[in-house]
C-alpha cells in the first residue's frame, strides 16, 4: 500500500476534523484502488455507485468515524483515481468484488462491515456471495439483489426505468454524449432525483469524470452487466443484511427492494424511507447514518 498525491476533492468541510487521508492499494490483477480513510475501530468499507466516486459518501464518513469506526471509501475500478482496465469484460461484478476483497486484505483486515449503494451495492451483493469470509455485516442502499434485478428486467415497466442500461451498449457514443455540455448527461442522473446538488458538488463530480478513461470505464459496468451478467452465480448470503431503500427511486421499482429470503436468509429487514430518492444516503443522510451505526454496533 502506498500513499501518493492527495485527491484534491478532499476539503476541510468534508474532513470535519477527522483526519481524512488518501491511500492507494494494489489489489492484484494490475488494479490499484484509490481510497480515502479516517478513524479507528472496526473497518467499514463504503462502495459508491454510478456516477459517483468516494465523494458520494461525504455525508456518512464523519458520523461513522465519530461512532468509533475505521472508515474507508474507495473509488471503484475505473472511477476517478483508481485504475482503468481494458475492455468491458474486465468490469464484471465478480472481478469488481475481487478488487474489494483485495482492498480489505491490503488494509490489514480479515473482514469488514460493507455498505454499497447502486453499483456499489451490486458489488457488495457479489462480494458477500463470493467471499463470505470478508463480510461481517452487509448494508445495501437502493441496489437490487442480482436475482431480483434479473426478474425485474423482464417487466416492461422496469425496462423503461432502466433505459440507460441499453443506451450504454452503443460503442463510444455514450461516453461522447456524456462529455457534451460540461457533463450535462451525467449531472442529470444526480439532479433529476436530487435537484439540491450545489454547483461546487457537481464540479467535484465533473473533475472525477474527466480523469482519462474514466467515462468509458463507468459505462463499461453496464456493458458487462447486460452482456455477461447472466453468467454470474447466485449464492446464498450468510452475512446479517440490512436493506435501506429510498421509495422515490426513479430507476428501480419498489418491488426490487426485497430480496428472496432463500438468497438472503439473514436479512434483518428492508427499511423503506418514503421521502428519499435513489440517492437515499444524501436525501436522508441523518437517518441513514443512524441506521448504519445501530446495525454495526454489534460488531464493536
C-alpha positions in Angstrom: 0.0 0.0 0.0 1.4 3.4 -0.9 0.3 7.0 -0.5 0.7 9.4 -3.3 -0.6 12.8 -4.4 -3.8 13.5 -2.4 -7.2 13.7 -4.1 -7.9 17.4 -4.5 -11.6 16.8 -3.8 -10.9 16.5 -0.1 -11.7 19.7 1.6 -11.8 21.0 5.2 -15.6 20.8 5.0 -15.6 17.1 4.2 -12.7 16.4 6.6 -14.6 17.9 9.6 -11.5 17.4 11.8 -11.5 13.6 11.4 -8.1 13.4 9.7 -9.3 12.2 6.3 -6.4 11.0 4.2 -5.7 9.4 0.8 -4.3 5.9 0.1 -3.6 3.7 -2.8 -3.8 -0.1 -2.6 -2.5 -2.7 -5.2 -5.3 -5.2 -5.0 -3.9 -7.6 -7.7 -4.6 -8.2 -11.3 -2.9 -4.9 -12.2 -5.5 -2.9 -10.4 -4.7 -0.1 -7.9 -7.6 1.4 -6.0 -7.5 4.9 -4.6 -9.4 5.4 -1.4 -9.9 7.9 1.5 -9.7 6.8 5.1 -10.3 8.1 8.6 -10.9 6.8 12.1 -10.0 3.8 14.2 -12.0 0.7 15.1 -13.9 -2.0 13.2 -13.4 -1.5 9.4 -16.3 -0.1 7.4 -16.0 -0.1 3.6 -18.3 2.2 1.6 -18.8 1.3 -2.0 -20.2 4.1 -4.2 -22.5 3.8 -7.2 -22.9 5.4 -10.7 -22.0 8.2 -11.5 -20.4 9.0 -8.1 -16.9 8.2 -6.6 -15.7 8.1 -3.0 -17.0 11.7 -2.5 -20.6 10.3 -2.7 -20.1 9.2 0.9 -19.2 12.7 2.2 -22.3 12.7 4.5 -21.5 9.3 6.0 -17.8 9.3 6.7 -17.6 11.7 9.7 -20.6 10.3 11.6 -19.2 6.8 11.2 -15.8 7.8 12.4 -17.3 9.7 15.4 -19.2 6.5 16.2 -15.9 4.6 16.6 -15.3 3.0 13.2 -12.4 3.0 10.7 -14.0 4.2 7.5 -12.6 3.5 4.0 -14.3 4.8 0.9 -12.6 3.6 -2.4 -13.0 4.8 -5.9 -14.2 1.6 -7.6 -12.2 0.2 -10.5 -12.2 2.7 -13.4 -13.5 5.6 -11.4 -11.7 8.9 -10.5 -8.1 8.0 -9.4 -8.4 4.2 -9.5 -7.0 2.0 -12.3 -8.9 1.5 -15.5 -8.7 -1.8 -17.2 -9.2 -2.7 -20.9 -12.5 -3.9 -22.2 -15.9 -4.2 -20.7 -15.3 -7.8 -19.8 -12.9 -6.6 -17.0 -15.8 -4.9 -15.3 -17.9 -7.8 -14.3 -19.4 -7.9 -10.7 -17.2 -10.9 -9.9 -14.0 -9.0 -10.8 -15.1 -5.8 -9.0 -15.8 -7.9 -5.9 -12.4 -9.4 -6.1 -11.0 -5.8 -6.0 -12.8 -5.1 -2.8 -11.7 -8.4 -1.2 -8.1 -7.4 -2.1 -8.6 -4.0 -0.6 -9.8 -5.3 2.7 -6.8 -7.6 3.0 -4.4 -4.8 1.9 -5.8 -2.7 4.7 -4.7 -5.3 7.1 -8.1 -6.6 8.0 -9.6 -10.1 7.7 -13.1 -8.8 7.2 -15.2 -5.7 7.1 -18.6 -4.1 7.5 -19.6 -3.4 3.9 -22.0 -0.8 2.6 -22.9 -0.4 -1.0 -25.2 2.0 -3.0 -26.3 1.5 -6.6 -23.4 -0.2 -8.5 -21.5 -0.3 -5.2 -24.5 -2.3 -3.9 -24.3 -4.8 -6.8 -20.6 -5.2 -6.0 -21.4 -5.6 -2.3 -24.0 -8.3 -3.0 -21.5 -10.2 -5.1 -18.7 -9.8 -2.5 -21.0 -11.3 0.1 -21.9 -14.2 -2.2 -18.4 -15.0 -3.5 -16.3 -14.1 -0.4 -18.5 -14.5 2.7 -15.4 -14.7 4.9 -14.7 -11.0 4.4 -18.1 -9.6 5.0 -19.2 -9.3 8.7 -22.3 -7.3 8.0 -23.9 -6.0 4.8 -25.9 -2.9 4.1 -27.4 -2.3 0.7 -28.8 1.1 -0.4 -31.1 1.1 -3.5 -29.4 -1.8 -5.3 -31.4 -4.8 -6.2 -30.2 -8.3 -5.4 -28.9 -9.9 -8.7 -31.8 -12.4 -8.9 -34.4 -9.7 -8.3 -32.8 -7.4 -10.8 -32.9 -10.1 -13.4 -36.5 -10.8 -12.7 -37.3 -7.1 -12.8 -35.8 -6.6 -16.2 -38.5 -9.0 -17.6 -41.0 -6.4 -16.6 -41.9 -3.8 -19.3 -42.2 -1.1 -16.6 -38.8 -1.8 -15.2 -37.3 -2.0 -18.6 -38.5 1.6 -19.2 -37.0 2.7 -15.9 -33.7 1.0 -16.9 -33.5 2.5 -20.4 -29.9 3.7 -19.8 -28.7 0.1 -19.4 -29.4 -0.3 -23.1 -28.3 3.1 -24.3 -24.9 2.4 -22.7 -24.5 -0.6 -25.0 -23.6 1.5 -28.0 -19.9 1.8 -28.7 -18.2 5.1 -27.9 -21.4 7.3 -28.4 -22.5 7.2 -24.7 -19.1 8.5 -23.5 -19.1 11.2 -26.1 -22.7 12.2 -25.2 -21.8 12.2 -21.5 -18.9 14.7 -22.1 -21.0 17.1 -24.0 -22.1 20.4 -22.5 -19.9 20.1 -19.4 -21.1 16.6 -18.5 -24.8 17.6 -18.6 -25.9 13.9 -19.2 -24.2 12.5 -16.1 -25.3 15.5 -14.0 -28.9 14.7 -14.9 -28.6 11.4 -13.1 -27.8 13.3 -10.0 -30.0 16.3 -10.4 -33.2 14.6 -11.7 -33.5 12.8 -8.4 -32.0 15.4 -6.1 -32.1 19.0 -7.6 -30.4 20.4 -4.5 -26.8 19.4 -5.5 -24.7 22.6 -5.4 -22.6 23.8 -8.3 -19.4 23.0 -6.2 -20.6 19.5 -5.6 -21.3 18.9 -9.3 -17.9 20.4 -10.2 -16.2 17.8 -8.0 -18.0 15.0 -9.8 -17.1 16.5 -13.1 -13.4 16.5 -12.1 -13.6 12.8 -11.4 -15.5 12.1 -14.7 -12.8 14.0 -16.5 -10.0 11.6 -15.5 -8.5 9.9 -18.6 -10.5 6.8 -19.4 -13.0 7.2 -16.5 -16.1 7.8 -18.6 -15.6 4.7 -20.7 -14.9 2.6 -17.6 -18.1 3.9 -15.9 -20.2 2.9 -19.0 -18.4 -0.5 -19.2 -20.0 -1.5 -16.0 -23.3 -1.5 -17.8 -21.9 -3.2 -20.9 -20.6 -6.0 -18.7 -23.8 -6.4 -16.8 -26.0 -6.7 -19.9 -23.7 -8.9 -22.0 -22.1 -11.0 -19.3 -24.4 -10.7 -16.2 -26.2 -13.9 -16.9 -23.0 -15.9 -16.2 -22.9 -14.6 -12.6 -23.6 -17.3 -10.0 -26.2 -16.5 -7.3 -25.2 -18.0 -3.9 -26.9 -17.6 -0.5 -25.6 -14.7 1.6 -24.7 -15.6 5.2 -23.9 -12.1 6.5 -26.6 -10.3 8.5 -28.0 -7.9 6.0 -29.9 -4.6 6.1 -31.5 -3.0 3.0 -32.2 0.7 3.0 -34.5 1.8 0.2 -35.5 5.3 -1.0 -39.1 4.8 -2.1 -38.9 7.7 -4.6 -36.3 5.9 -6.8 -36.9 6.8 -10.4 -34.6 4.0 -11.7 -35.5 0.9 -9.6 -39.0 -0.1 -8.8 -40.1 -0.7 -5.2 -40.6 -4.4 -5.7 -36.9 -4.8 -6.3 -36.1 -3.8 -2.7 -37.0 -7.1 -1.0 -34.6 -9.9 -1.9 -35.7 -13.5 -1.8 -35.4 -15.0 1.7 -33.6 -18.1 0.3 -30.9 -15.8 -1.2 -30.5 -13.7 2.0 -31.6 -15.9 4.9 -30.1 -13.5 7.5 -32.0 -10.4 6.2 -32.5 -8.2 9.2 -35.1 -6.0 7.4 -35.9 -3.7 4.5 -36.0 -0.1 5.8 -38.1 2.0 3.4 -37.6 5.8 3.5 -40.7 7.4 1.9 -39.2 10.8 1.3 -35.9 9.7 -0.3 -35.0 9.2 -3.9 -32.4 6.7 -5.4 -29.9 8.9 -3.6 -31.1 7.9 -0.2 -27.8 8.5 1.5 -27.9 12.2 0.5 -31.7 12.8 0.9 -32.0 11.2 4.3 -28.4 11.3 5.5 -29.1 11.6 9.2 -31.5 8.7 9.2 -29.2 6.5 7.0 -26.3 7.3 9.4 -28.4 6.3 12.4 -29.3 3.0 10.7 -25.7 2.3 9.8 -24.4 3.0 13.3 -27.1 1.0 15.0 -26.7 -2.0 12.7 -23.0 -2.0 13.0 -23.0 -1.6 16.8 -22.9 -5.4 17.3 -19.5 -5.5 15.6 -17.8 -3.3 18.2 
